Amino acid sequence: MKLPSLLLAVALGSVTTVSAGLAVVECWFVEDAGGGRLAKRPAALLLRQGPGEPPLRSDLDPELYLKVRAVLTVVTHTPITQIRLGQDALLDLSFAYMPPTPETTASLAPGPPPFGLEWRRQHLGKGHLLLAATPGLGGQMPASRDGAVAFATWDDNEPWGPWTGNGTLWLPSVRPFQEGSYLATIHLPYLQGQVTLELAVQKPPKVSLMPTPLVWAAPGEVPPELLCLVSHFYPPAGLEVEWELRGGPEDSFQKAKGKSWLSALRHHSDGSVSLSAHLQPPPVTAAQHGARYACRVHHPSLPALGRSAQVTLEVAGLSGPSLEDGIGLFLSAFLLLGLLKALGWAAACLSTSKESKEKKAQ
């Protein structure tokens, strides 16, 4: 069986360093089936560092093994990028070109060949051309969108190759509408390589609890409604709010009882959202004096424990005088003593003035 020669363009979603052994990339092999038709067969690309034949695989027919040369490779080290809302994003793209045969190299002008670079974004079923560049070639290129900038250059200038290039995309001040799939395509004469990257935008929420720092209630009374403000976060999906009651008679940690609900989302100009969580606690008991109500928020942008804020419950009639109370009483007594002395001095002056007038009248 005569095996056809194959010129291969490889696009890898991510690259890892292989210190030893074999790397396998599952792919498809497309061949001419005659009559203008193409046949597609499952295949595996076996990558091995250094010389030597790759080991046989039991699930592949040895007669169908082909030796191929990767002429064009397009790779990225950041297939999935998570960026904070408002920050700049760098979508990594590298590519390499090796002329397939010495005859091909001899027929080309010295130095790396001209190439074309395209970056497209796909989100919610819609595609947009962000940037197109053809370094070394003339022609009018469309203006880039969203302030996107790409390096689009060869890294070296060897006369006969191989050559490596950089097509990394820079997006300034990323907004929510810019998340989605990014398709980077490298065009060479008779060759094309493409890789897909995912960009996700996040912003962790700020959490605050009102009223703060204390909630007052008498035994048997319902304390004031608690308001937990969860502000300026993205994405809106995946947010969870939990109410906790900490402390109490056994210094316990439990889910807070009472009626709870969430407000509607409020949208901000930067694309983030906010909402408020409400809790109406049940009537308090004397044993709950000093307990703490906490609002805990979970969001994809936060660590596993989330973020929380808390207030302390004070039951009226059970709290002893604090240092602040003592200082307040001392200042009040001092001011009252000063006021009494001032009134006594004013009364004495008034009495002396009255006696002087009576003496002059006599």
C-alpha positions as CSV (number, residue, x, y, z in Angstrom):
1,M,0.0,0.0,0.0
2,K,1.4,3.3,-1.0
3,L,1.0,5.9,1.6
4,P,0.5,9.5,0.5
5,S,2.7,12.3,1.8
6,L,1.0,14.8,4.1
7,L,1.6,18.4,4.7
8,L,0.2,19.2,8.1
9,A,-1.0,22.4,9.7
10,V,-1.5,22.0,13.5
11,A,-3.5,24.2,15.8
12,L,-3.2,23.4,19.5
13,G,-5.4,24.8,22.1
14,S,-2.8,24.7,24.8
15,V,0.9,23.7,25.2
16,T,2.5,21.8,28.0
17,T,6.2,21.0,28.4
18,V,6.8,17.3,27.8
19,S,10.0,16.2,29.6
20,A,9.9,12.6,28.4
21,G,7.6,10.1,26.8
22,L,4.8,10.7,24.2
23,A,2.2,13.4,23.7
24,V,-0.9,12.5,21.8
25,V,-3.3,14.9,20.0
26,E,-6.5,13.4,18.8
27,C,-7.4,14.8,15.4
28,W,-9.0,14.1,12.0
29,F,-7.2,13.0,8.8
30,V,-8.8,14.4,5.6
31,E,-8.0,12.7,2.3
32,D,-9.2,12.9,-1.3
33,A,-11.9,10.3,-1.9
34,G,-12.2,11.0,-5.6
35,G,-15.0,12.7,-7.5
36,G,-14.3,16.0,-5.8
37,R,-15.2,14.5,-2.4
38,L,-13.2,14.4,0.8
39,A,-13.2,11.6,3.4
40,K,-12.6,12.3,7.1
41,R,-11.1,9.7,9.3
42,P,-10.2,9.7,13.0
43,A,-6.5,9.9,13.7
44,A,-4.0,10.6,16.4
45,L,-1.0,12.9,16.1
46,L,1.9,11.4,18.1
47,L,4.5,13.9,19.3
48,R,7.9,12.7,20.6
49,Q,10.9,14.7,21.6
50,G,14.2,13.7,19.9
51,P,14.9,11.0,17.3
52,G,13.3,7.6,17.2
53,E,10.1,6.0,16.1
54,P,6.9,6.5,18.1
55,P,5.6,3.3,19.8
56,L,2.7,1.4,18.2
57,R,-0.8,1.8,19.5
58,S,-3.1,-1.2,19.7
59,D,-6.1,0.9,18.5
60,L,-4.4,2.1,15.3
61,D,-3.6,0.1,12.2
62,P,0.3,0.1,11.8
63,E,-0.1,0.2,8.0
64,L,-1.8,3.6,8.2
65,Y,1.0,5.2,10.1
66,L,2.3,8.4,8.3
67,K,5.4,10.4,9.0
68,V,4.4,14.1,8.9
69,R,6.1,17.4,9.3
70,A,4.3,20.2,11.1
71,V,4.7,23.0,8.7
72,L,2.6,25.6,10.5
73,T,1.8,25.4,14.2
74,V,-0.5,27.9,16.0
75,V,-0.5,27.6,19.8
76,T,-1.6,29.5,22.9
77,H,-0.4,29.2,26.5
78,T,-3.6,30.8,27.8
79,P,-6.6,28.8,26.3
80,I,-8.8,30.1,29.2
81,T,-8.3,33.6,30.5
82,Q,-10.2,35.1,33.5
83,I,-9.8,38.9,33.8
84,R,-11.1,41.3,36.3
85,L,-13.7,43.8,35.0
86,G,-11.9,47.0,33.8
87,Q,-8.4,45.5,33.6
88,D,-6.4,44.9,30.4
89,A,-6.4,41.4,28.9
90,L,-3.6,39.7,27.0
91,L,-4.6,36.7,24.8
92,D,-1.4,34.8,24.0
93,L,-0.8,33.6,20.5
94,S,2.4,32.1,19.0
95,F,3.0,30.5,15.6
96,A,5.9,28.8,13.8
97,Y,6.5,28.0,10.2
98,M,9.0,25.4,8.8
99,P,9.3,25.2,4.9
100,P,8.2,21.7,4.0
101,T,11.2,20.8,1.7
102,P,14.6,22.2,0.8
103,E,13.3,22.7,-2.7
104,T,10.6,25.0,-1.3
105,T,13.1,26.9,0.7
106,A,15.3,27.5,-2.4
107,S,12.4,28.9,-4.3
108,L,11.5,31.4,-1.7
109,A,13.1,34.8,-1.0
110,P,15.3,34.8,2.0
111,G,13.6,35.7,5.3
112,P,10.2,34.8,6.8
113,P,7.2,34.9,4.4
114,P,4.4,37.5,4.7
115,F,1.4,36.4,6.7
116,G,-2.0,37.4,7.6
117,L,-3.5,37.6,11.1
118,E,-7.2,37.7,12.1
119,W,-8.8,37.9,15.5
120,R,-12.5,37.3,15.8
121,R,-14.9,37.2,18.8
122,Q,-17.9,34.9,19.1
123,H,-20.5,35.5,21.8
124,L,-24.1,34.5,22.1
125,G,-24.2,33.2,18.6
126,K,-22.7,36.4,17.0
127,G,-19.3,36.8,15.4
128,H,-17.3,40.0,15.1
129,L,-14.0,40.8,13.3
130,L,-11.8,42.5,15.9
131,L,-8.6,42.9,14.0
132,A,-7.0,42.0,10.7
133,A,-3.3,42.6,9.8
134,T,-1.0,41.7,7.0
135,P,2.5,42.6,8.0
136,G,4.8,43.2,4.9
137,L,1.9,43.4,2.5
138,G,0.0,46.5,1.2
139,G,-3.7,47.0,1.2
140,Q,-6.3,48.7,3.2
141,M,-7.2,46.9,6.5
142,P,-10.4,47.6,8.5
143,A,-9.9,49.5,11.7
144,S,-9.7,47.4,14.9
145,R,-12.6,47.3,17.3
146,D,-12.7,47.8,21.1
147,G,-9.3,49.3,21.0
148,A,-7.7,45.9,20.3
149,V,-4.0,45.8,19.4
150,A,-2.0,42.8,18.2
151,F,1.8,42.4,17.9
152,A,1.6,40.6,14.5
153,T,5.3,40.1,13.9
154,W,8.0,37.4,13.3
155,D,10.3,37.0,16.2
156,D,13.3,36.2,14.1
157,N,14.7,37.0,10.7
158,E,16.6,33.9,9.7
159,P,17.2,33.6,5.9
160,W,15.8,30.0,5.5
161,G,13.8,29.3,8.6
162,P,12.3,27.9,10.7
163,W,10.6,31.1,11.9
164,T,8.5,31.8,15.0
165,G,6.0,34.7,15.3
166,N,3.9,36.5,17.8
167,G,0.2,37.5,17.3
168,T,-0.8,38.2,20.9
169,L,-3.9,40.3,21.3
170,W,-4.2,43.2,23.8
171,L,-7.6,44.4,25.0
172,P,-7.7,47.5,27.1
173,S,-10.2,48.0,30.0
174,V,-12.2,44.8,29.4
175,R,-16.0,45.1,29.7
176,P,-18.6,42.4,30.1
177,F,-19.7,42.4,26.4
178,Q,-16.1,41.4,25.4
179,E,-16.2,37.9,27.0
180,G,-16.7,34.9,24.9
181,S,-14.7,32.8,22.4
182,Y,-11.8,34.4,20.5
183,L,-10.6,32.8,17.2
184,A,-7.1,33.6,16.1
185,T,-6.2,32.6,12.5
186,I,-2.8,32.7,10.8
187,H,-2.8,32.8,7.0
188,L,0.3,31.7,5.0
189,P,0.4,31.0,1.3
190,Y,-1.6,27.7,0.9
191,L,-1.7,27.2,4.7
192,Q,-4.0,28.3,7.5
193,G,-3.9,27.6,11.2
194,Q,-6.5,28.5,13.9
195,V,-6.8,28.3,17.6
196,T,-9.7,29.2,20.0
197,L,-9.4,31.0,23.3
198,E,-12.0,31.7,26.0
199,L,-12.2,35.0,27.8
200,A,-14.2,35.3,31.0
201,V,-14.8,38.6,32.9
202,Q,-15.3,38.7,36.7
203,K,-15.6,41.2,39.5
204,P,-15.9,40.2,43.2
205,P,-18.7,41.8,45.1
206,K,-18.5,44.2,48.0
207,V,-20.5,43.2,51.1
208,S,-21.9,45.4,53.8
209,L,-24.6,45.0,56.5
210,M,-27.0,47.5,58.0
211,P,-27.8,48.6,60.6
212,T,-24.2,48.5,62.0
213,P,-22.5,47.8,64.4
214,L,-25.3,46.9,66.8
215,V,-28.9,45.7,66.6
216,W,-31.1,46.5,69.7
217,A,-34.2,44.7,70.8
218,A,-36.0,43.9,74.1
219,P,-36.7,40.2,75.0
220,G,-39.7,39.0,73.0
221,E,-39.5,41.8,70.5
222,V,-38.6,41.6,66.8
223,P,-35.3,43.2,66.0
224,P,-35.0,45.6,63.1
225,E,-34.8,44.3,59.5
226,L,-31.3,43.5,58.4
227,L,-30.1,44.8,55.0
228,C,-27.1,43.2,53.3
229,L,-25.8,45.2,50.4
230,V,-24.0,43.1,47.7
231,S,-22.6,45.7,45.3
232,H,-20.7,46.0,42.0
233,F,-20.1,42.3,41.0
234,Y,-20.0,40.4,37.7
235,P,-21.3,38.0,36.3
236,P,-24.8,38.2,37.8
237,A,-25.2,34.4,37.7
238,G,-23.8,32.2,40.5
239,L,-24.5,34.6,43.4
240,E,-25.7,33.0,46.7
241,V,-26.5,34.8,49.9
242,E,-26.7,32.9,53.3
243,W,-27.8,34.3,56.7
244,E,-26.0,32.9,59.8
245,L,-26.4,33.3,63.5
246,R,-23.2,33.0,65.4
247,G,-22.7,32.8,69.2
248,G,-25.6,32.7,71.7
249,P,-26.0,30.5,74.8
250,E,-23.7,27.7,73.4
251,D,-21.5,29.8,71.1
252,S,-23.2,27.9,68.3
253,F,-23.0,28.5,64.5
254,Q,-26.3,28.0,62.7
255,K,-28.4,29.1,59.9
256,A,-30.4,32.2,60.9
257,K,-34.1,31.9,61.1
258,G,-36.6,34.4,59.8
259,K,-38.0,35.6,56.5
260,S,-35.4,36.4,53.8
261,W,-35.6,37.7,50.3
262,L,-33.6,39.3,47.5
263,S,-34.1,42.5,45.6
264,A,-34.0,42.9,41.8
265,L,-30.6,43.5,40.1
266,R,-29.4,47.1,39.7
267,H,-27.2,47.7,36.7
268,H,-24.2,50.1,36.7
269,S,-22.5,51.9,33.9
270,D,-19.4,49.7,34.0
271,G,-21.4,46.6,33.4
272,S,-21.4,45.3,37.0
273,V,-24.6,44.7,39.0
274,S,-25.8,45.1,42.6
275,L,-28.6,43.8,44.8
276,S,-29.7,43.8,48.4
277,A,-30.6,40.8,50.6
278,H,-33.1,41.2,53.4
279,L,-33.7,39.3,56.6
280,Q,-36.5,39.8,59.2
281,P,-35.2,37.9,62.3
282,P,-37.7,36.3,64.7
283,P,-38.3,37.7,68.3
284,V,-35.2,37.6,70.4
285,T,-34.6,35.9,73.7
286,A,-32.3,36.9,76.6
287,A,-30.0,34.0,75.8
288,Q,-29.2,35.6,72.4
289,H,-27.6,38.6,73.9
290,G,-24.2,39.2,72.2
291,A,-25.0,36.9,69.3
292,R,-23.9,38.0,65.8
293,Y,-26.0,38.0,62.6
294,A,-23.8,37.5,59.5
295,C,-24.5,37.8,55.8
296,R,-22.3,35.4,53.8
297,V,-22.0,35.8,50.0
298,H,-20.8,33.2,47.5
299,H,-19.8,34.1,44.0
300,P,-17.6,32.6,41.2
301,S,-15.1,35.4,41.7
302,L,-14.6,34.8,45.4
303,P,-12.7,32.0,47.4
304,A,-14.7,29.0,48.5
305,L,-15.5,30.5,51.9
306,G,-17.0,33.6,50.2
307,R,-17.2,37.0,51.8
308,S,-19.2,38.1,54.9
309,A,-20.3,41.0,57.1
310,Q,-21.8,40.8,60.6
311,V,-23.6,42.8,63.3
312,T,-24.0,42.2,67.0
313,L,-27.3,41.7,68.7
314,E,-27.8,43.5,72.0
315,V,-30.8,42.6,74.1
316,A,-32.1,45.6,76.1
317,G,-31.6,45.4,79.9
318,L,-28.8,42.8,79.7
319,S,-25.8,44.8,78.8
320,G,-23.7,46.2,81.6
321,P,-22.1,49.7,81.5
322,S,-19.2,49.9,79.1
323,L,-16.1,52.1,79.2
324,E,-17.8,54.5,76.8
325,D,-20.8,54.7,79.1
326,G,-18.6,55.5,82.0
327,I,-16.8,58.2,80.2
328,G,-20.1,59.6,79.1
329,L,-21.4,59.7,82.6
330,F,-18.3,61.4,83.9
331,L,-18.4,64.1,81.2
332,S,-22.1,64.6,81.9
333,A,-21.5,65.1,85.7
334,F,-18.6,67.4,85.0
335,L,-20.7,69.6,82.7
336,L,-23.5,69.6,85.2
337,L,-21.2,70.7,88.0
338,G,-19.8,73.5,85.9
339,L,-23.3,74.6,85.0
340,L,-24.3,74.7,88.7
341,K,-21.2,76.8,89.6
342,A,-21.9,79.2,86.8
343,L,-25.5,79.7,87.9
344,G,-24.3,80.3,91.5
345,W,-21.8,82.9,90.4
346,A,-24.4,84.6,88.3
347,A,-26.9,84.7,91.2
348,A,-24.2,86.1,93.5
349,C,-23.3,88.9,91.1
350,L,-27.0,89.8,90.6
351,S,-27.5,90.0,94.4
352,T,-24.5,92.2,94.9
353,S,-25.6,94.6,92.1
354,K,-29.0,94.9,93.6
355,E,-27.7,95.8,97.1
356,S,-25.4,98.5,95.6
357,K,-28.3,100.2,93.8
358,E,-30.4,100.2,97.1
359,K,-27.6,101.9,99.0
360,K,-27.2,104.6,96.4
361,A,-31.0,105.3,96.5
362,Q,-30.8,105.9,100.2
